[in-house]
């Protein structure tokens, strides 16, 4: 055996024995986030209506967000989806009866709804 490995086994056994003396690891579970209350009117109001089979979303505050979205960039689309979810727009679309494959129009942007 090469001299570099001398005492390695004993060291490993000692460290394992010391680690075994430690108290068990506490596992913390995160608390579920409360659902936002969309019943109150805010500066983030929006409206949804259905015309000719297309769900039209109008939200003046969303125009600023949409200026920053690059539809060809994955992270940008993920951000846009988070904004729609956190603002309650996706939940309102579902409540309005949107189904998979239905067209959703937000100003100049149209996309097929995918749950």
N, C-alpha and C positions, 0 to 999 in steps of 0.2 A: 504494500500500500504506500502511496506517496505521502511524504511528511505533511503535506498541506491538509490532509484529511484526518490527521491525528486529533482526537478528542471531539470530533464533530458529532459522533453519535451521543456521547455523554452530554454535550451542549444541547442537542436537540431534546434529549430526554429531560434535562433540567428545565428548559424553557417550557416544554409541554406540561411538566408538573406544576410550574408556577402559574401558567395560564389556567390550569384546571382549578386553581384556588380562587380565581376571580368569580364574583357573583354572576348569575346568568344575565344575559343582555336583556334589557327592557325593550319590549316592542310597543311602540306607540302607533296607534291607528289614528289617521286623520279624521277629523269630524266632517261630516258631509256639509257642503256649502248650502246655505239656505237658498231656496228659489227666490229670485228677485220678484218684487211686487210690481207688476206692470199695470195695476189698476189705477195708480196715481198718475196724473198728468205731469209731464216734465218737458224740458226743452228737447227731449229726444222722442217726441211724439211722431207717430207715423200713421198712415192709413193704407188699407188694402181693399181693393175692389177687383171684381172679375168682369172683364169685357171680352166678348168673343172667345172665351175659353182661355184667356191669358190673365194671370194674376198680376195686377199692377200695384206696385208698392211706391208710395210717395212719402218722403221724409226729407224735408229741406236740409237738415243737419247731415244727412247721408251724402249729399253732394260733395262736401269737403273730403269725406273719407274716400269716395269713389275716385277723386282726382289723384289719389296716391296709389291706387290699385293698378298693378301690372298683370293683365290676364294671362300672360305667358310665363309668369313666375309662380312656382308652387307656393313659396312662403307667403307671397302677397295674397294669393287666393285663400290660404289658410287664415290669414289675418282677417280678410273680408268675411269669411264664414264665422269666425269668432265674434266679429262685430254684429252680424245678423243674429247670432244666437244670444249674445249678452243683452242686446237691445230688445229682445222679445219678438223680433220680426219672424224668425223661423217658427216659433210656437204659434204666433198669430196666423201664419200661412196654413199651418196644420189645422188650426181651429176653423179657418175659412174653407177647408176642404181640399187643399192641394194634395195631389197624388203624385207618385213617382212618374216622372216623364212629363208632367205638366210644365208649361212655359211660365216663367216668372220674369216680369219686366220691372227693372228699377232704373227709371229715366232712360238713358240710351243703351243700357246693358240688358240683354235678354239671356236667360239660361234655363236649362231643363232642371226641374227640381229633382234632387236625389237625397233621400233620407239618410 
